[in-house]
């Protein structure tokens, strides 16, 4: 299982890559593996400022629909355009081309409350 050291993680299996006060959010390799084949992603929160742990969208796989949660507080700036035509990119490349949203973090200090790769690995038993 792939758990990059350079990212931070939530207990709900989202990841955050911070670049200054901009963040990219997606779901982990573990999460996409548990969901199975992803068929649809719905994110209608662009322009909204959400708090940490607020739902920013849903992800639908063949067998289930799951909410996706903000790892930190921030404004949703953009949804990954690749997801509309190819939601399965999340299965193929969850940490790269399969990112979900780009956000402007309103409280970057919240990153310190997220899990490191090592702690996330312990959480999922990898």
PLY file of the C-alpha trace (Angstrom):
ply
format ascii 1.0
element vertex 126
property float x
property float y
property float z
element edge 125
property int vertex1
property int vertex2
end_header
0.00 0.00 0.00
1.27 3.45 -0.94
1.41 6.03 1.91
3.64 8.96 0.85
5.72 10.47 3.67
5.24 13.99 2.27
1.47 14.11 2.91
-0.73 14.43 5.99
-3.75 12.20 6.59
-7.12 12.10 8.35
-8.66 9.21 10.25
-11.35 9.26 7.52
-8.76 8.45 4.81
-8.30 11.83 3.14
-4.85 13.25 2.43
-3.58 16.82 2.28
-0.61 18.18 0.35
0.16 21.72 1.54
1.91 24.27 -0.69
2.03 27.47 1.36
-1.59 28.33 2.21
-2.88 26.26 -0.74
-3.76 22.63 -0.20
-4.65 19.71 -2.42
-7.01 17.11 -0.98
-7.77 13.57 -2.09
-8.52 10.12 -0.75
-5.85 7.62 0.20
-4.74 4.52 -1.63
-6.27 2.52 1.23
-9.65 4.28 0.77
-9.81 3.77 -3.00
-8.91 0.12 -2.49
-11.71 -0.34 0.05
-14.24 1.46 -2.17
-13.40 -0.49 -5.31
-14.15 0.85 -8.78
-15.03 4.54 -8.50
-17.78 5.51 -10.93
-18.85 9.04 -9.92
-17.61 11.95 -7.81
-19.88 14.82 -6.79
-18.35 18.00 -5.42
-20.56 21.09 -5.40
-18.71 23.15 -2.77
-16.50 25.34 -5.01
-16.48 28.86 -3.60
-17.60 27.70 -0.16
-15.51 28.05 2.98
-15.77 24.87 5.02
-14.56 23.91 8.46
-12.25 21.02 9.23
-14.22 17.73 9.01
-17.10 19.29 7.00
-18.28 17.22 4.03
-16.94 18.66 0.75
-18.36 16.03 -1.59
-19.30 12.42 -2.16
-17.61 9.56 -3.95
-19.59 6.75 -5.50
-18.22 3.30 -6.16
-20.02 0.31 -7.62
-21.18 -0.87 -4.17
-21.38 2.27 -2.01
-21.44 6.06 -1.68
-19.17 7.78 0.84
-18.79 11.35 2.09
-15.43 13.09 1.78
-14.31 15.34 4.63
-12.14 18.45 4.72
-8.81 17.71 6.44
-8.43 21.40 7.41
-10.61 24.50 7.23
-10.54 26.41 3.97
-12.22 27.69 0.84
-12.74 25.21 -1.98
-11.09 26.89 -4.97
-11.27 24.21 -7.62
-12.37 20.66 -8.37
-10.00 18.46 -10.34
-11.42 18.68 -13.90
-10.16 15.18 -14.74
-12.69 13.65 -12.34
-15.72 14.55 -14.45
-14.79 12.36 -17.40
-12.56 9.84 -15.60
-13.45 9.34 -11.93
-11.49 6.08 -12.06
-8.26 8.14 -12.15
-8.61 8.05 -8.34
-8.18 4.26 -8.46
-5.14 4.54 -10.70
-3.33 7.53 -9.13
-4.94 8.65 -5.83
-2.02 10.88 -4.79
-1.28 12.44 -8.17
-3.76 12.90 -11.01
-6.59 11.70 -8.72
-6.63 14.71 -6.37
-10.15 15.95 -5.54
-10.08 19.64 -4.59
-7.70 22.57 -4.34
-8.32 24.70 -1.25
-7.10 27.94 0.29
-6.46 27.02 3.91
-7.89 29.47 6.44
-5.99 27.97 9.39
-2.82 26.16 8.25
-1.99 25.41 11.90
-4.67 22.67 11.70
-2.18 20.61 9.68
-0.51 19.78 12.99
-3.67 17.91 14.04
-3.47 15.54 11.05
-1.77 12.16 10.99
1.75 11.66 9.71
2.35 8.88 7.19
3.67 6.68 10.02
0.58 7.25 12.20
-1.76 6.71 9.26
0.05 3.48 8.41
-0.53 2.30 11.99
-4.22 3.28 11.74
-4.84 1.14 8.66
-2.58 -1.67 9.80
-0.27 -1.52 6.80
0 1
1 2
2 3
3 4
4 5
5 6
6 7
7 8
8 9
9 10
10 11
11 12
12 13
13 14
14 15
15 16
16 17
17 18
18 19
19 20
20 21
21 22
22 23
23 24
24 25
25 26
26 27
27 28
28 29
29 30
30 31
31 32
32 33
33 34
34 35
35 36
36 37
37 38
38 39
39 40
40 41
41 42
42 43
43 44
44 45
45 46
46 47
47 48
48 49
49 50
50 51
51 52
52 53
53 54
54 55
55 56
56 57
57 58
58 59
59 60
60 61
61 62
62 63
63 64
64 65
65 66
66 67
67 68
68 69
69 70
70 71
71 72
72 73
73 74
74 75
75 76
76 77
77 78
78 79
79 80
80 81
81 82
82 83
83 84
84 85
85 86
86 87
87 88
88 89
89 90
90 91
91 92
92 93
93 94
94 95
95 96
96 97
97 98
98 99
99 100
100 101
101 102
102 103
103 104
104 105
105 106
106 107
107 108
108 109
109 110
110 111
111 112
112 113
113 114
114 115
115 116
116 117
117 118
118 119
119 120
120 121
121 122
122 123
123 124
124 125
